[in-house]
Amino acid sequence: MDVTGSVLSSDDNSPLPSATIYEKGTANTSITDVNGTYKISVENSQAVLVFSFVGYVEQEFTVGVKSSINVSLNPNVRDLDQAIVMGYGNQKRSKISGSVSTLDSKEITSIPILRTEQALQGRSAGVQVTQNSGQPGSAQSIRIRGTGSINNSEPLFVVDGIPSFGIDYLNPADIESMTILKDAASAAIYGARGGNGVVLVTTKKGAVNQPAQITYDTYYGMQEPWKKVALLNAEQYAIIMNESRASAGLNPDPALSNPSLLGEGTDWQDAIFQRAPMISHSFSFSRGTENSSTALGASYFLQDGIVGGEKGRFERYTFRVNTTQSGGKKFRLGQNINYT
C-alpha cells in the first residue's frame, strides 16, 4: 500500500525538503521533495514509518488504515543548546558556523580502548585514525581532512588549554569531552600550529558544592585472531607436490614418497598466534565546596600481544590531580598534574 503526506517544521509550518522517511526494520526509504511532500510504499498496515530531519526530533507513526500521514517535526533544542569547547571559549552549538565535532565521556568510554586517539576512529567525518603497528601501545596517526604537509601532518593537541605533543598519556576515563576543529575558521586562534586541525581535550574536574563521589571501573578481556588462513597439513601438501611432479613427468620426491607417514605436521599459525589478555582498572574521586574543587584519578592498563605474548606487552600507569581554589570573583588558583 502507498502512503503519502508532507513533513513540516512545527516552528512556522514551513516544508522540510530532503527529510528522511523509512519503514522501520527494513531498507525501504524515501525523502521529501522541495515542497516537503513524500510518497512511500509499505508492506502492510502494521508498518511503522520513521520521520527524521537534521536538527529535529525523530518521530514514529504506525500506518494502520491511513493512506496519508502529515507530520510536524519539533526542533531538537537540547542539541542546539549544547555547549561546545572552542578556542575562544564555550559556545552554543547553534551559534557555531565552523566545522566542529564533539565527543562526550560516554562516547569515549563506550568501547574498551588502549590509547585515547582510538576514541576518534569512525566518530567524526573527515578524521582518519590509523595504527602504525600491530604491537599493543603503538602510536596512532591522525589526519584531519587529509594530509596537509609532507612533513608533520599531525593536528595540534590542546589539553585543558595547554598545547601538548599528544594525548597518549591520558587515561580515556579521565576525559570529559573532546572537540575537533577541522576548518580554518574554527582553528584560526592557533595560527600556523592549527594548520592540520586542532583536537581540544577537557579533563574531568570537581564541581562547586558537589558531594564526594567515588567511581571504580574495570574490565577483563581476551584477544585472538578472528580468522586464520586455511592451509594444507603435511600429508595433503605431500600429495599435491607428488601430483604436480607427476604432471611434469618427474619422479616423486623421495622425502614425500609416503604422505601418510607425515601426519598433520606443524600448524605454524597455532604456534605463532595465542590468546592475549587485556586488563583495565580505573579509579576516580571528585568533590567540591563553595570555594574549591578536587578531582583525583588513577588507572592501570595491561595488554599482551597475540604474537609474542608477554614480549609484546604494553603496560601503563596513570595518576592525575586537578584542584581549584577560588578567592573571590577576581582570583582563582588551580593545579593540574598528570603522571604516566
N, C-alpha and C positions, 0 to 999 in steps of 0.2 A: 504494500500500500504506500501511496505517496503522501508526504506531509509537507505543507508549505507554511510560510509565515514571514515575519520580519523580526529583526533584532534592533532594539533602540537603546539609547542611553537614558537612564532614569533622571538625569540632571535636567535635560532640555528636550527630551524626546527626539533627539537627532539620530539619524540612522548610523549604524556601525558597520562600515564596509570591511570585508575580509574577516569578519568574525567566524569562528570555527564551530561547526555543529557536527557531532559524530554520535553514532549509535554505540552505547556503552557495551564493552565486551567484544566489539568487532572492529574491523578496519574500515567500516562504512563511514565516509566523511564527506562533508560539503562545507562550502563557505558562502557568505553573503555577498551580493553584488554591491555596486556603488549606492544603491537605494536601501541597502540593509535587508533585502529580501532573499529568501533561500528556498530550495526545494530538495528534498531527500527522500529516498525510497527505503522503507524498513521492512523487516521480515513479517512482523505481526503486531497486534495491538499491545502486546506485553513489552515491546521495545522501550528502552529508556534513552532519551536524547539528552546530550550534554552540550550546553552552550557556554562558550568561553571567548574572551577578548582580552588583549593585553591591558593591564591596569584596572580590570573589572573583576568582580566576584563571580566565580563559576556557578551555574545553576543547572539543575537536572529536572526533567519532566518525563512522566510516563505517557506514551502516546494514547493508549486507550482507544476510544471511539472517535477521537478528534482528528480531523484531516488538516486543521490549521492551528498552529501554535505561534502566538506572538509573545515575544519575551522582552522584558525591560531589565537590563543589567545595571547593577549598582557599582559605583566606583570603589576600588579597593583602597579605602582611606588609610588603613593600617600600613600598607606598603609605602604609600606616598609620604606618610609622616615619619618613616623610619630614619633615624639619624645615621648619617654616613660620615666616617672619619676622612677628612680631606687634608691636603697640605696646608690650607688656610684655616683649618679648624673643623668643627662639626657642622654639617648642613643637612637639611631635609632632602630626601631623595627626589621629591617633586620639584626642587629648585636647582637640581644639578643638570647641566646641559652637556657635560663632557661624558666620555666613555669610562664608566666605573663599574666594577664588580665587587661584591662583598660576600664574605663567608662568616657565619657566626660560629660560636663554640660548639653547638650541636652538630653542625655540618662537618666541622674539623675532626671531631672525635667519634663520628658515626661509624667509621670503619677503623680497624687497627692499622696504624701506620708507624713506620720507624722514624722517618725524618719529616719535619714539618712541611717541606716543599711538596711532599706527596699528597697533601690535602688539596692542592691546586689542580691535580690531574682530573681532567674531564669536568671541572666545576665552572669554568669560565670560558666564554667564547674568545678565541684569539690567543689563548695562553697554552703553550705546549711545554710539557714537563717530560723529560726523558732521563732514564737512568744510564749512566756511563759505563757501568759494570754490573755483573750479576752478583757480586760479592755483597753481603749484608753491610749496610752502612756506607756504601759507596756514594759519591757525590751525584747530585741531580743537576741537569742543565735546564734552565727556564728561559723560554723565549716568548716575549710578548709581542704579538703581531709580526712574527718573523725575525730574521737575523738582521740587525741594524748596523753591524760593524764587522769588519774582517778580523778585528782584534777581540776585545771583550764585549760580548753581547748580553751579558747578564744584567738584569734590572737592578735598580738601586733599592736596597732594603732599609727601611726606617722602622726601628723598634722603639715604641714609646717616645717618638720624636727625635731619636738619636740615630743618625746614619750608621749602618752596620755592613760588614762584608758578607753576611749571610745570616740565615736563621736556623742552621742545622743544630745549633747549641740549645735551642729552646725545646722544652717539653710541650708537645701539642696540647696537653690537658691544661697548660697554664695560659693559653691564648684565649682572649675574649673575642676578638674579631680580626679579620684580615681584609684589607681593601686594596684592590688592584687598580692603579691609574694607568690607562692604556694610551690615551692620546696626548698631544702636545698641550692642549688647553688645561687638562687636569694636572699634568706634571710640570707646568711652567715654573712654579715656585722653586723647583730644584735645579733649574738651569740645565747645563750640558750633562750633569750627572744623571738626570732623569730621561736622557735620550732613548734609552732602551726600555722605558717604563719604570714604574715605582710600585713596590709592594709595602704597604703600611701595615704594621703589626701592633695591635694593642693588647697588652697582657692584662690578666685579671688583677683587680685591686679590691681592697675593702671599701665598703660604702659607709656613708655617715649614719650613725646610730644603728648599725647593723649588729644583731646578736651574733655571738660566736657560732661559727659554722665549720664543721669538720667533714671532709669528703675523702673517701678512700676508694680507688678503682683498681681492679686487677683483672687480668685475663691470661689464659694459657692456651697455646695452640700448637699444632704440628703442621709442618710443611713437607710436601713431597711432590715430585714431578707429576703433573696431571695426565701426561701421556708419554709413552715410550715408543720408540721405533720398533716395528715388527721385524725381527731378524731371523735368519736360519740358525738352527743349532748345528753342532759339529757334524752329525750324521747327515742331515739334509744338505749341508754345504758340500760334503764329500760326494754325494750322489750327483749334485748339479755339476761339480767340476769334472767328474768322470764322464758324464753325458756330453759336456762341452768338448772334452778332448776326443771322445769317440766320434763326434760330429766332424771334428777337424782331421780325422784319420790318424790320431795318435793313440798310443797305448795309455791305459790309466796310470796315474801317478802311484808309484809303489806305496807311498805313505798313506794313500787313500784307497788302497785296493779293497779293503773290507770295511765299509762305512759303519756297519752295525757294531763294530768294536769301539768306535769313537764315543758313542753315547751322546749325552746332551752337550758336553763341553762346558765352557765358562760363559755365563751371561755377564758381559762386561758392564752393561747398564746397571744391573743389580749390584755389581761390585763397586761402581763409582758413585751412584746416587744412593742417598739414605734419607730417612725421615729426620727432620731437624726441628727442635723445639723453639718456641718463641714465647717469652715471658715478659709481662709488664706489671709494675707496681707504681701507683701514683697516689700521693698524699697531699692534701691542701688544707690550710686553715686560714680563715679570714674573720675579721671583726672590725667594728668601727664605733667611735664615740662621736660626740658633737664636734670635737676639735681634732680628732686623729683617726687614722685607719691603718690597718695592718693586714698584709697578705703574705703567707708563707707557703712554699711549695717544694716538694721533693719527689724524685722519681728514680726508678731503676728499670732498665730495659736490657734484655738479652735476646740475641737471635743467632743461632748457628746456621751454617750454610748447608744446603742439600748436597754440596760437593765439598769434601774436606772436613765436614763436621765441626769439631772444636777449632781446627786450624783456620776456618773461615769465620770464627765467632766475632760478633760485634757486641760490645758491652758498653753501656752508658749510664752514668750517674749525673743527676742534675739537682741543683739546690737554688732556690730563688727567694729573695726577701724584698718586699715592696711596702714601704711605710710612708705615711704623710702626716705632718703636723701643721695645724693652721693656727696662726697668731693674729686673727682678725681678717678683715676683708683685703688688706694690702700685703699680707705676709704669709708665705706658706713654704715649708721646708719638706723635702721628700728625699728618700733614698731608694734606689733600685739596684739590687745586687744579684747577678747571675753567676753561678759557678757550674761548669760542666766538666 
